[in-house]
Amino acid sequence: MVNINVTRISSKGQVVIPSNMRSDFREGEELLIVKDEDRIILKKVSKVSEQMKDDLEFAKRTDEALERVKSGKGIRMNFEDFLKEIKKW
């Protein structure tokens, strides 16, 4: 069953999850937030698989590296050094 509701973003960027949608969430529970273009997905961190956690961490680090390169702060290295660096991940 799909539950649809409307909420607003506060001046501090906070969003209230409507009460009829949060009955199975507890205060302080961690949520994974995935943003893609014009949608945001929330998922309980406790329900995320270890593989997905690893994939998300890899995606985050890749994104950070791309931003460093775009801003001119990239690191140049030869292929062998690159392979050594990647094995650390």
C-alpha positions in Angstrom: 0.0 0.0 0.0 1.3 3.5 -0.9 0.8 6.2 1.6 0.9 9.8 0.2 1.0 13.0 2.2 2.2 16.6 1.9 4.7 18.4 4.2 6.8 21.6 4.1 10.5 22.4 4.5 11.2 24.8 7.4 13.6 27.8 7.1 16.2 25.5 8.8 15.7 22.8 6.1 13.8 20.5 8.5 11.0 18.3 7.2 8.2 16.8 9.4 7.3 13.3 8.6 3.5 13.2 9.0 2.4 11.2 12.1 0.5 8.6 10.0 3.8 7.8 8.2 6.1 7.5 11.2 4.4 5.0 13.5 7.2 2.4 13.0 10.0 4.9 13.5 11.4 5.8 16.9 13.0 9.0 18.1 16.7 9.2 17.3 16.6 6.4 14.7 19.1 6.9 11.9 17.7 7.3 8.4 19.6 7.0 5.1 18.8 9.8 2.7 19.3 9.4 -1.0 18.7 12.4 -3.3 18.4 12.0 -7.1 17.4 15.0 -9.1 13.9 15.9 -7.9 13.2 13.0 -5.4 14.4 12.1 -1.9 14.2 8.6 -0.5 14.4 7.8 3.2 15.3 4.4 4.5 16.0 3.0 8.0 19.7 2.5 8.4 19.0 -0.6 10.4 17.3 -2.1 7.2 20.2 -1.3 4.9 22.3 -4.3 3.9 26.1 -4.3 4.5 26.7 -4.5 0.8 24.5 -1.5 0.2 26.4 0.4 3.0 29.7 -0.4 1.3 28.3 0.7 -2.1 27.0 4.0 -0.6 30.3 4.7 1.1 32.1 4.0 -2.2 29.7 6.3 -4.1 30.2 9.1 -1.5 34.0 8.8 -1.8 33.8 8.8 -5.6 31.6 11.9 -5.6 34.0 13.7 -3.2 37.0 12.8 -5.4 35.2 14.1 -8.5 34.4 17.4 -6.8 38.1 17.7 -5.8 39.1 17.1 -9.4 36.6 19.6 -10.7 37.9 22.2 -8.3 41.5 21.7 -9.5 42.6 19.8 -6.3 43.0 16.4 -7.9 46.1 14.3 -7.4 48.0 13.0 -10.4 49.7 9.6 -10.0 51.0 6.8 -12.1 49.0 3.6 -12.7 50.8 1.5 -10.1 50.3 4.1 -7.4 46.7 4.4 -8.3 46.2 0.7 -7.9 47.9 0.8 -4.5 45.6 3.7 -3.4 42.5 1.9 -4.6 43.3 -1.2 -2.6 43.2 0.9 0.5 39.5 1.5 -0.1 
